Amino acid sequence: MHNKKVKTVIRNGLQWQTEGIVATYKEAINYIKEQNTQKINGFDDWRLSTSIETLKLIQTEKSLPITQKQFGTIYIWTSSKFSPSRAWVVTFRLGRCNHVSVDYNYYVRAVRSIKSKDK
């Protein structure tokens, strides 16, 4: 299936999928590859957000606290690795990062950078 549509929100120049899966880090990477193969919303440049991008999302939303409501998650994986066996997750509830084992299961939300031609 190609060009499947999913709900997204745009924040800080990024398009965030508001739905996803619960997975290990390796499964999260494979999920993102699948999103690109399927050209979700017509794009093939989906990725995991960096920890900084995700924290900025939380800081931006402090005055309009809809992030957790939209994303429905407590912890999400980021692309930022701490070591080969640990990666950073961000918690929306507490607004901070923690590094955890890549074997744990956390939420995955795909993101992509908005380009001027996308607007």
C-alpha positions in Angstrom: 0.0 0.0 0.0 1.4 3.4 -0.9 0.4 7.0 0.0 -1.5 5.8 3.1 -2.8 8.8 5.1 -2.3 9.3 8.8 -3.1 12.1 11.1 -0.3 14.6 11.7 0.4 17.9 13.4 2.9 20.5 12.4 5.1 22.1 15.1 8.4 23.9 15.0 8.9 23.2 11.3 8.3 19.4 11.7 5.4 17.2 10.7 4.6 14.7 13.5 2.5 11.6 13.1 0.1 11.5 16.0 -0.3 7.7 15.9 2.4 5.0 16.0 3.4 1.8 17.6 5.0 0.5 20.8 8.3 -1.1 20.0 11.9 -1.8 20.9 14.5 0.6 19.4 15.3 -1.8 16.5 11.6 -2.3 15.8 11.2 1.5 15.8 13.9 1.9 13.2 12.2 -0.8 11.1 8.8 0.9 11.5 10.2 4.2 10.2 11.7 2.3 7.2 8.2 0.8 6.6 6.6 4.3 6.8 9.0 5.5 4.1 8.4 2.5 1.9 4.7 3.0 2.1 5.1 6.8 1.4 2.9 7.7 4.3 1.0 11.0 3.4 3.0 10.9 0.2 6.4 11.3 1.8 9.4 9.0 2.1 11.5 11.1 4.5 10.0 10.1 7.8 12.4 9.5 10.7 12.7 9.4 14.5 13.0 12.9 16.0 16.1 13.9 17.9 15.9 14.3 21.6 16.4 18.1 21.2 13.5 18.3 18.6 11.2 16.4 21.0 12.1 18.5 24.0 11.5 21.7 21.9 8.1 20.3 21.1 7.3 20.0 24.8 8.7 23.5 25.5 6.6 25.0 22.7 3.5 23.3 23.9 3.8 24.4 27.6 1.6 27.4 26.9 -0.9 25.2 25.0 -0.7 21.8 26.7 -2.0 19.6 23.9 1.1 17.5 23.2 0.3 14.6 25.4 -3.4 14.7 24.4 -2.4 14.6 20.7 0.3 12.1 21.1 -1.3 10.0 23.8 2.0 8.8 25.0 4.2 9.1 28.0 7.6 8.1 26.6 8.7 8.1 22.9 11.9 6.9 21.3 14.3 9.5 19.7 17.0 8.9 17.2 19.6 10.0 19.7 21.8 7.1 21.0 23.6 7.2 24.3 25.6 4.0 23.5 25.2 1.0 21.3 22.8 -0.6 23.8 21.0 2.6 25.1 19.0 5.3 23.4 17.2 8.4 24.6 13.5 8.6 25.2 11.5 11.7 26.1 8.7 11.8 28.5 5.9 14.3 27.7 4.5 14.1 31.3 7.8 15.1 32.9 9.4 17.0 30.0 12.8 15.4 30.2 15.0 12.8 28.6 16.3 9.5 29.9 18.5 6.9 28.3 17.2 3.4 28.4 18.0 0.0 27.1 17.2 -0.4 23.3 15.4 -3.6 24.3 12.6 -1.8 26.2 9.3 -1.0 24.5 8.3 2.6 24.1 6.1 4.6 21.7 7.3 5.5 18.2 6.2 8.7 16.5 7.5 9.4 13.0 8.5 12.9 12.1 9.7 14.7 9.0 11.1 18.2 8.4 8.8 20.5 6.5 10.3 21.8 3.3 9.1 25.0 1.6 7.6 23.0 -1.3 5.4 21.1 1.2 3.6 24.2 2.4 
